């Protein structure tokens, strides 16, 4: 890989991490839903969430089965 590719990947991972770092109380399913927007592999999400690979797969399955959560408007 070139330096530009490595730099782009590092920036993408940092941005993804920052998006879920503010969601400390969020469920794993919610974090996976957020991180899926970055097209990350299961292993990358597991590393960012400090979770097991199978837990990420389970969260993805749950999200597919139950659909995306939407915030209710006030």
Buried (B, 14 or more C-beta within 10 A) or exposed (E): EEEEEEEEEEEBBEEBBEBBEEEEEBEBBBBBBBBBEBEBEBEBBBBBBEBEEEBBBBBBEBBEEEEEEEEEEE
